Amino acid sequence: MKYQRGVSLNGIMIGGVMLGIVALLFMKIAPEYMEYGNVVKAVKSTAGDASLKDASVAQVRTAYAKRAEIDNIKSLSEKDLDITKEGGELVISFAYTRKVPLFKNVSLVFDFEGASNK
């Protein structure tokens, strides 16, 4: 007696649905992490700018706002930055929350935070 081997139609359909769910999650999550990467890059480059070493808080915020506009950062404005000096070094820290709707009443919430000295 010979048995057939291979994937059944039900197996293909279940696998396709699972692949679709993973693809949906990736398409919803990836832009948030990409923007977080842009925020970290903008914060670190602003803090590392030698021309801002003795600048006021308003000047640092303006410099970040220019970088954020170039990188199309919408999640974190210059008003949300915590700007301090530690040991003569400019330290910029931030924290923000993003809510990403998946479908109907299901959402993902991300809490992002970082600092220029990390």
DRENTORKOL-3810 file (N, C-alpha, C; in nm, 4 decimals):
REM DRENTORKOL-3810
@n.u->0.0840; n.v->-0.1167; n.w->0.0000; ca.u->0.0000; ca.v->0.0000; ca.w->0.0000; c.u->0.0892; c.v->0.1238; c.w->0.0000
@n.u->0.0672; n.v->0.2143; n.w->-0.0930; ca.u->0.1472; ca.v->0.3357; ca.w->-0.1046; c.u->0.0696; c.v->0.4552; c.w->-0.0524
@n.u->0.1408; n.v->0.5393; n.w->0.0224; ca.u->0.0799; ca.v->0.6605; ca.w->0.0767; c.u->0.1329; c.v->0.7794; c.w->-0.0001
@n.u->0.0450; n.v->0.8749; n.w->-0.0224; ca.u->0.0890; ca.v->0.9974; ca.w->-0.0887; c.u->0.1652; c.v->1.0838; c.w->0.0098
@n.u->0.2602; n.v->1.1593; n.w->-0.0427; ca.u->0.3393; ca.v->1.2488; ca.w->0.0406; c.u->0.3291; c.v->1.3888; c.w->-0.0187
@n.u->0.3479; n.v->1.4869; n.w->0.0682; ca.u->0.3436; ca.v->1.6249; ca.w->0.0211; c.u->0.2548; c.v->1.7110; c.w->0.1096
@n.u->0.2350; n.v->1.8328; n.w->0.0647; ca.u->0.1566; ca.v->1.9285; ca.w->0.1409; c.u->0.0140; c.v->1.9282; c.w->0.0874
@n.u->-0.0810; n.v->1.9246; n.w->0.1784; ca.u->-0.2209; ca.v->1.9255; ca.w->0.1380; c.u->-0.2679; c.v->2.0686; c.w->0.1104
@n.u->-0.3817; n.v->2.0815; n.w->0.0509; ca.u->-0.4389; ca.v->2.2129; ca.w->0.0242; c.u->-0.4648; c.v->2.2875; c.w->0.1541
@n.u->-0.5109; n.v->2.2171; n.w->0.2569; ca.u->-0.5319; ca.v->2.2811; ca.w->0.3873; c.u->-0.4010; c.v->2.3341; c.w->0.4448
@n.u->-0.2947; n.v->2.2596; n.w->0.4311; ca.u->-0.1638; ca.v->2.3036; ca.w->0.4794; c.u->-0.1158; c.v->2.4282; c.w->0.4075
@n.u->-0.1374; n.v->2.4333; n.w->0.2772; ca.u->-0.0980; ca.v->2.5513; ca.w->0.1992; c.u->-0.1804; c.v->2.6729; c.w->0.2415
@n.u->-0.3110; n.v->2.6538; n.w->0.2637; ca.u->-0.3969; ca.v->2.7658; ca.w->0.3029; c.u->-0.3602; c.v->2.8176; c.w->0.4419
@n.u->-0.3365; n.v->2.7287; n.w->0.5358; ca.u->-0.2987; ca.v->2.7709; ca.w->0.6713; c.u->-0.1643; c.v->2.8422; c.w->0.6678
@n.u->-0.0704; n.v->2.7888; n.w->0.5932; ca.u->0.0600; ca.v->2.8536; ca.w->0.5793; c.u->0.0490; c.v->2.9906; c.w->0.5144
@n.u->-0.0386; n.v->3.0043; n.w->0.4148; ca.u->-0.0593; ca.v->3.1332; ca.w->0.3493; c.u->-0.1186; c.v->3.2362; c.w->0.4421
@n.u->-0.2134; n.v->3.1946; n.w->0.5242; ca.u->-0.2744; ca.v->3.2866; ca.w->0.6209; c.u->-0.1707; c.v->3.3307; c.w->0.7240
@n.u->-0.0901; n.v->3.2376; n.w->0.7717; ca.u->0.0129; ca.v->3.2723; ca.w->0.8688; c.u->0.1161; c.v->3.3665; c.w->0.8071
@n.u->0.1551; n.v->3.3412; n.w->0.6847; ca.u->0.2486; ca.v->3.4288; ca.w->0.6156; c.u->0.1882; c.v->3.5677; c.w->0.5950
@n.u->0.0603; n.v->3.5741; n.w->0.5644; ca.u->-0.0084; ca.v->3.7029; ca.w->0.5485; c.u->-0.0115; c.v->3.7832; c.w->0.6780
@n.u->-0.0359; n.v->3.7161; n.w->0.7904; ca.u->-0.0381; ca.v->3.7841; ca.w->0.9199; c.u->0.1002; c.v->3.8391; c.w->0.9540
@n.u->0.2031; n.v->3.7592; n.w->0.9314; ca.u->0.3396; ca.v->3.8045; ca.w->0.9585; c.u->0.3754; c.v->3.9222; c.w->0.8677
@n.u->0.3367; n.v->3.9162; n.w->0.7410; ca.u->0.3646; ca.v->4.0262; ca.w->0.6477; c.u->0.2914; c.v->4.1534; c.w->0.6903
@n.u->0.1661; n.v->4.1407; n.w->0.7355; ca.u->0.0904; ca.v->4.2564; ca.w->0.7831; c.u->0.1584; c.v->4.3200; c.w->0.9034
@n.u->0.2006; n.v->4.2383; n.w->0.9987; ca.u->0.2693; ca.v->4.2909; ca.w->1.1162; c.u->0.3990; c.v->4.3614; c.w->1.0766
@n.u->0.4751; n.v->4.3008; n.w->0.9877; ca.u->0.6006; ca.v->4.3621; ca.w->0.9447; c.u->0.5758; c.v->4.4959; c.w->0.8760
@n.u->0.4752; n.v->4.5032; n.w->0.7905; ca.u->0.4469; ca.v->4.6287; ca.w->0.7186; c.u->0.3974; c.v->4.7386; c.w->0.8124
@n.u->0.3359; n.v->4.7024; n.w->0.9231; ca.u->0.2892; ca.v->4.8015; ca.w->1.0190; c.u->0.3996; c.v->4.8442; c.w->1.1160
@n.u->0.4883; n.v->4.7504; n.w->1.1523; ca.u->0.5906; ca.v->4.7763; ca.w->1.2534; c.u->0.7166; c.v->4.8390; c.w->1.1953
@n.u->0.7583; n.v->4.7965; n.w->1.0790; ca.u->0.8854; ca.v->4.8413; ca.w->1.0206; c.u->0.8972; c.v->4.9934; c.w->1.0097
@n.u->0.7954; n.v->5.0668; n.w->0.9623; ca.u->0.8109; ca.v->5.2126; ca.w->0.9534; c.u->0.8345; c.v->5.2799; c.w->1.0889
@n.u->0.7770; n.v->5.2259; n.w->1.1956; ca.u->0.7966; ca.v->5.2846; ca.w->1.3281; c.u->0.9417; c.v->5.2700; c.w->1.3735
@n.u->0.9997; n.v->5.1533; n.w->1.3509; ca.u->1.1389; ca.v->5.1326; ca.w->1.3892; c.u->1.2340; c.v->5.2091; c.w->1.2985
@n.u->1.1976; n.v->5.2259; n.w->1.1734; ca.u->1.2813; ca.v->5.3060; ca.w->1.0839; c.u->1.2805; c.v->5.4523; c.w->1.1273
@n.u->1.1641; n.v->5.5035; n.w->1.1675; ca.u->1.1578; ca.v->5.6411; ca.w->1.2150; c.u->1.2338; c.v->5.6564; c.w->1.3468
@n.u->1.2259; n.v->5.5567; n.w->1.4341; ca.u->1.3027; ca.v->5.5598; ca.w->1.5584; c.u->1.4530; c.v->5.5682; c.w->1.5277
@n.u->1.4980; n.v->5.4932; n.w->1.4300; ca.u->1.6382; ca.v->5.5006; ca.w->1.3896; c.u->1.6756; c.v->5.6395; c.w->1.3409
@n.u->1.5858; n.v->5.7037; n.w->1.2659; ca.u->1.6102; ca.v->5.8406; ca.w->1.2192; c.u->1.6140; c.v->5.9389; c.w->1.3363
@n.u->1.5283; n.v->5.9172; n.w->1.4363; ca.u->1.5273; ca.v->6.0042; ca.w->1.5542; c.u->1.6600; c.v->5.9923; c.w->1.6287
@n.u->1.7060; n.v->5.8698; n.w->1.6492; ca.u->1.8328; ca.v->5.8487; ca.w->1.7198; c.u->1.9470; c.v->5.9136; c.w->1.6425
@n.u->1.9467; n.v->5.8972; n.w->1.5112; ca.u->2.0520; ca.v->5.9561; ca.w->1.4289; c.u->2.0498; c.v->6.1085; c.w->1.4385
@n.u->1.9318; n.v->6.1682; n.w->1.4317; ca.u->1.9200; ca.v->6.3142; ca.w->1.4394; c.u->1.9615; c.v->6.3664; c.w->1.5766
@n.u->1.9232; n.v->6.2961; n.w->1.6832; ca.u->1.9587; ca.v->6.3383; ca.w->1.8185; c.u->2.1097; c.v->6.3298; c.w->1.8387
@n.u->2.1697; n.v->6.2195; n.w->1.7964; ca.u->2.3141; ca.v->6.2034; ca.w->1.8148; c.u->2.3937; c.v->6.3027; c.w->1.7312
@n.u->2.3491; n.v->6.3288; n.w->1.6085; ca.u->2.4229; ca.v->6.4248; ca.w->1.5258; c.u->2.4049; c.v->6.5676; c.w->1.5776
@n.u->2.2898; n.v->6.5979; n.w->1.6345; ca.u->2.2693; ca.v->6.7300; ca.w->1.6943; c.u->2.3573; c.v->6.7466; c.w->1.8175
@n.u->2.3621; n.v->6.6444; n.w->1.9022; ca.u->2.4437; ca.v->6.6526; ca.w->2.0238; c.u->2.5929; c.v->6.6555; c.w->1.9906
@n.u->2.6313; n.v->6.5918; n.w->1.8811; ca.u->2.7720; ca.v->6.5877; ca.w->1.8445; c.u->2.8189; c.v->6.7059; c.w->1.7608
@n.u->2.7295; n.v->6.7967; n.w->1.7276; ca.u->2.7651; ca.v->6.9132; ca.w->1.6465; c.u->2.8529; c.v->7.0079; c.w->1.7284
@n.u->2.9732; n.v->7.0299; n.w->1.6808; ca.u->3.0687; ca.v->7.1138; ca.w->1.7542; c.u->3.0231; c.v->7.2585; c.w->1.7643
@n.u->2.9458; n.v->7.3067; n.w->1.6677; ca.u->2.9004; ca.v->7.4454; ca.w->1.6714; c.u->2.7947; c.v->7.4692; c.w->1.7792
@n.u->2.7381; n.v->7.3617; n.w->1.8349; ca.u->2.6350; ca.v->7.3751; ca.w->1.9381; c.u->2.6893; c.v->7.3508; c.w->2.0787
@n.u->2.8200; n.v->7.3460; n.w->2.0934; ca.u->2.8790; ca.v->7.3149; ca.w->2.2238; c.u->2.8382; c.v->7.4152; c.w->2.3308
@n.u->2.8387; n.v->7.5432; n.w->2.2980; ca.u->2.8011; ca.v->7.6474; ca.w->2.3941; c.u->2.6686; c.v->7.7140; c.w->2.3567
@n.u->2.5850; n.v->7.6426; n.w->2.2849; ca.u->2.4583; ca.v->7.6994; ca.w->2.2375; c.u->2.3521; c.v->7.6940; c.w->2.3467
@n.u->2.2522; n.v->7.7762; n.w->2.3290; ca.u->2.1394; ca.v->7.7753; ca.w->2.4222; c.u->2.0464; c.v->7.6584; c.w->2.3889
@n.u->1.9539; n.v->7.6320; n.w->2.4789; ca.u->1.8572; ca.v->7.5240; ca.w->2.4578; c.u->1.7738; c.v->7.5507; c.w->2.3334
@n.u->1.7348; n.v->7.6756; n.w->2.3128; ca.u->1.6550; ca.v->7.7111; ca.w->2.1949; c.u->1.7322; c.v->7.6852; c.w->2.0652
@n.u->1.8609; n.v->7.7131; n.w->2.0652; ca.u->1.9414; ca.v->7.6886; ca.w->1.9457; c.u->1.9559; c.v->7.5393; c.w->1.9187
@n.u->1.9692; n.v->7.4599; n.w->2.0230; ca.u->1.9785; ca.v->7.3147; ca.w->2.0069; c.u->1.8468; c.v->7.2600; c.w->1.9526
@n.u->1.7358; n.v->7.3094; n.w->2.0065; ca.u->1.6044; ca.v->7.2659; ca.w->1.9571; c.u->1.5860; c.v->7.3022; c.w->1.8098
@n.u->1.6292; n.v->7.4194; n.w->1.7708; ca.u->1.6188; ca.v->7.4616; ca.w->1.6306; c.u->1.7048; c.v->7.3732; c.w->1.5410
@n.u->1.8257; n.v->7.3392; n.w->1.5866; ca.u->1.9130; ca.v->7.2520; ca.w->1.5084; c.u->1.8508; c.v->7.1140; c.w->1.4908
@n.u->1.7904; n.v->7.0600; n.w->1.5972; ca.u->1.7221; ca.v->6.9312; ca.w->1.5860; c.u->1.6027; c.v->6.9421; c.w->1.4910
@n.u->1.5265; n.v->7.0499; n.w->1.5004; ca.u->1.4082; ca.v->7.0668; ca.w->1.4153; c.u->1.4471; c.v->7.0658; c.w->1.2680
@n.u->1.5603; n.v->7.1257; n.w->1.2351; ca.u->1.6063; ca.v->7.1248; ca.w->1.0954; c.u->1.6415; c.v->6.9832; c.w->1.0509
@n.u->1.7103; n.v->6.9090; n.w->1.1363; ca.u->1.7446; ca.v->6.7704; ca.w->1.1021; c.u->1.6183; c.v->6.6837; c.w->1.0933
@n.u->1.5236; n.v->6.7065; n.w->1.1822; ca.u->1.3996; ca.v->6.6292; ca.w->1.1816; c.u->1.3193; c.v->6.6568; c.w->1.0548
@n.u->1.3227; n.v->6.7793; n.w->1.0088; ca.u->1.2509; ca.v->6.8119; ca.w->0.8854; c.u->1.3150; c.v->6.7425; c.w->0.7655
@n.u->1.4458; n.v->6.7380; n.w->0.7627; ca.u->1.5160; ca.v->6.6714; ca.w->0.6527; c.u->1.4867; c.v->6.5214; c.w->0.6519
@n.u->1.4867; n.v->6.4594; n.w->0.7705; ca.u->1.4632; ca.v->6.3154; ca.w->0.7815; c.u->1.3149; c.v->6.2797; c.w->0.7886
@n.u->1.2269; n.v->6.3788; n.w->0.7779; ca.u->1.0819; ca.v->6.3575; ca.w->0.7798; c.u->1.0365; c.v->6.2875; c.w->0.9087
@n.u->1.0840; n.v->6.3378; n.w->1.0214; ca.u->1.0476; ca.v->6.2829; ca.w->1.1525; c.u->0.9219; c.v->6.3538; c.w->1.2016
@n.u->0.8157; n.v->6.2773; n.w->1.2222; ca.u->0.6881; ca.v->6.3335; ca.w->1.2658; c.u->0.6549; c.v->6.2975; c.w->1.4112
@n.u->0.7170; n.v->6.1933; n.w->1.4654; ca.u->0.6803; ca.v->6.1420; ca.w->1.5974; c.u->0.7342; c.v->6.2236; c.w->1.7134
@n.u->0.8452; n.v->6.2905; n.w->1.6927; ca.u->0.9119; ca.v->6.3595; ca.w->1.8024; c.u->0.9479; c.v->6.5005; c.w->1.7579
@n.u->0.8873; n.v->6.5985; n.w->1.8231; ca.u->0.9175; ca.v->6.7375; ca.w->1.7887; c.u->1.0289; c.v->6.7881; c.w->1.8782
@n.u->1.0799; n.v->6.9045; n.w->1.8452; ca.u->1.1891; ca.v->6.9630; ca.w->1.9234; c.u->1.1461; c.v->6.9985; c.w->2.0653
@n.u->1.0161; n.v->7.0173; n.w->2.0867; ca.u->0.9657; ca.v->7.0506; ca.w->2.2203; c.u->0.9707; c.v->6.9310; c.w->2.3144
@n.u->0.9775; n.v->6.8108; n.w->2.2593; ca.u->0.9763; ca.v->6.6884; ca.w->2.3390; c.u->1.1152; c.v->6.6453; c.w->2.3856
@n.u->1.2184; n.v->6.7182; n.w->2.3494; ca.u->1.3543; ca.v->6.6820; ca.w->2.3857; c.u->1.3892; c.v->6.7307; c.w->2.5250
@n.u->1.4671; n.v->6.6523; n.w->2.5986; ca.u->1.5203; ca.v->6.6916; ca.w->2.7283; c.u->1.6690; c.v->6.7194; c.w->2.7076
@n.u->1.7074; n.v->6.8468; n.w->2.7146; ca.u->1.8432; ca.v->6.8886; ca.w->2.6821; c.u->1.9159; c.v->6.9295; c.w->2.8102
@n.u->2.0298; n.v->6.8638; n.w->2.8354; ca.u->2.1112; ca.v->6.8935; ca.w->2.9531; c.u->2.2587; c.v->6.8942; c.w->2.9136
@n.u->2.3400; n.v->6.9383; n.w->3.0068; ca.u->2.4855; ca.v->6.9303; ca.w->2.9898; c.u->2.5412; c.v->6.8481; c.w->3.1049
@n.u->2.6198; n.v->6.7480; n.w->3.0697; ca.u->2.6825; ca.v->6.6630; ca.w->3.1701; c.u->2.8329; c.v->6.6615; c.w->3.1439
@n.u->2.9076; n.v->6.7189; n.w->3.2352; ca.u->3.0517; ca.v->6.7227; ca.w->3.2197; c.u->3.0967; c.v->6.8032; c.w->3.0994
@n.u->3.0262; n.v->6.9087; n.w->3.0691; ca.u->3.0609; ca.v->6.9918; ca.w->2.9538; c.u->3.0151; c.v->6.9342; c.w->2.8215
@n.u->2.9483; n.v->6.8203; n.w->2.8243; ca.u->2.9000; ca.v->6.7550; ca.w->2.7023; c.u->2.7486; c.v->6.7721; c.w->2.6912
@n.u->2.7029; n.v->6.8032; n.w->2.5725; ca.u->2.5604; ca.v->6.8203; ca.w->2.5465; c.u->2.4931; c.v->6.6830; c.w->2.5418
@n.u->2.3903; n.v->6.6642; n.w->2.6231; ca.u->2.3167; ca.v->6.5370; ca.w->2.6272; c.u->2.1708; c.v->6.5660; c.w->2.5942
@n.u->2.1212; n.v->6.4975; n.w->2.4920; ca.u->1.9815; ca.v->6.5115; ca.w->2.4504; c.u->1.9143; c.v->6.3768; c.w->2.4718
@n.u->1.8073; n.v->6.3754; n.w->2.5491; ca.u->1.7322; ca.v->6.2521; ca.w->2.5701; c.u->1.5873; c.v->6.2735; c.w->2.5274
@n.u->1.5203; n.v->6.1620; n.w->2.4992; ca.u->1.3820; ca.v->6.1692; ca.w->2.4510; c.u->1.3074; c.v->6.0421; c.w->2.4890
@n.u->1.1767; n.v->6.0519; n.w->2.4884; ca.u->1.0876; ca.v->5.9379; ca.w->2.5087; c.u->0.9543; c.v->5.9726; c.w->2.4446
@n.u->0.8999; n.v->5.8762; n.w->2.3716; ca.u->0.7688; ca.v->5.8982; ca.w->2.3106; c.u->0.6988; c.v->5.7646; c.w->2.2886
@n.u->0.5692; n.v->5.7698; n.w->2.2703; ca.u->0.4863; ca.v->5.6513; ca.w->2.2518; c.u->0.4169; c.v->5.6594; c.w->2.1167
@n.u->0.4129; n.v->5.5468; n.w->2.0482; ca.u->0.3411; ca.v->5.5390; ca.w->1.9201; c.u->0.2385; c.v->5.4264; c.w->1.9284
@n.u->0.1177; n.v->5.4543; n.w->1.8828; ca.u->0.0106; ca.v->5.3549; ca.w->1.8777; c.u->-0.0154; c.v->5.3230; c.w->1.7312
@n.u->-0.0002; n.v->5.1961; n.w->1.6959; ca.u->-0.0163; ca.v->5.1527; ca.w->1.5574; c.u->-0.1415; c.v->5.0653; c.w->1.5478
@n.u->-0.2450; n.v->5.1117; n.w->1.4794; ca.u->-0.3659; ca.v->5.0292; ca.w->1.4644; c.u->-0.3411; c.v->4.9139; c.w->1.3676
@n.u->-0.3823; n.v->4.7931; n.w->1.4057; ca.u->-0.3686; ca.v->4.6773; ca.w->1.3172; c.u->-0.4977; c.v->4.6540; c.w->1.2390
@n.u->-0.6055; n.v->4.6267; n.w->1.3108; ca.u->-0.7367; ca.v->4.6115; ca.w->1.2496; c.u->-0.8427; c.v->4.6256; c.w->1.3575
@n.u->-0.9564; n.v->4.6792; n.w->1.3200; ca.u->-1.0685; ca.v->4.7063; ca.w->1.4108; c.u->-1.0210; c.v->4.7667; c.w->1.5419
@n.u->-1.0368; n.v->4.6948; n.w->1.6538; ca.u->-1.0006; ca.v->4.7495; ca.w->1.7838; c.u->-0.8694; c.v->4.6919; c.w->1.8372
@n.u->-0.7851; n.v->4.6401; n.w->1.7498; ca.u->-0.6562; ca.v->4.5831; ca.w->1.7898; c.u->-0.5445; c.v->4.6776; c.w->1.7474
@n.u->-0.4607; n.v->4.7165; n.w->1.8437; ca.u->-0.3498; ca.v->4.8086; ca.w->1.8170; c.u->-0.2246; c.v->4.7602; c.w->1.8884
@n.u->-0.1107; n.v->4.8060; n.w->1.8387; ca.u->0.0168; ca.v->4.7840; ca.w->1.9058; c.u->0.0647; c.v->4.9177; c.w->1.9601
@n.u->0.1211; n.v->4.9172; n.w->2.0802; ca.u->0.1731; ca.v->5.0390; ca.w->2.1404; c.u->0.3233; c.v->5.0212; c.w->2.1612
@n.u->0.4012; n.v->5.1178; n.w->2.1131; ca.u->0.5460; ca.v->5.1157; ca.w->2.1255; c.u->0.5898; c.v->5.2320; c.w->2.2132
@n.u->0.6780; n.v->5.2061; n.w->2.3081; ca.u->0.7385; ca.v->5.3094; ca.w->2.3910; c.u->0.8852; c.v->5.3185; c.w->2.3516
@n.u->0.9216; n.v->5.4270; n.w->2.2855; ca.u->1.0579; ca.v->5.4482; ca.w->2.2421; c.u->1.1252; c.v->5.5491; c.w->2.3338
@n.u->1.2520; n.v->5.5266; n.w->2.3644; ca.u->1.3288; ca.v->5.6237; ca.w->2.4415; c.u->1.4759; c.v->5.6078; c.w->2.4034
@n.u->1.5503; n.v->5.7143; n.w->2.4273; ca.u->1.6925; ca.v->5.7108; ca.w->2.3955; c.u->1.7594; c.v->5.8390; c.w->2.4388
@n.u->1.8889; n.v->5.8420; n.w->2.4207; ca.u->1.9678; ca.v->5.9599; ca.w->2.4549; c.u->2.0901; c.v->5.9636; c.w->2.3656
@n.u->2.1488; n.v->6.0805; n.w->2.3553; ca.u->2.2627; ca.v->6.0983; ca.w->2.2678; c.u->2.3898; c.v->6.0357; c.w->2.3229
@n.u->2.3948; n.v->6.0083; n.w->2.4514; ca.u->2.5162; ca.v->5.9525; ca.w->2.5103; c.u->2.5109; c.v->5.8011; c.w->2.5256
@n.u->2.4113; n.v->5.7348; n.w->2.4700; ca.u->2.3995; ca.v->5.5881; ca.w->2.4811; c.u->2.4557; c.v->5.5217; c.w->2.3592
END
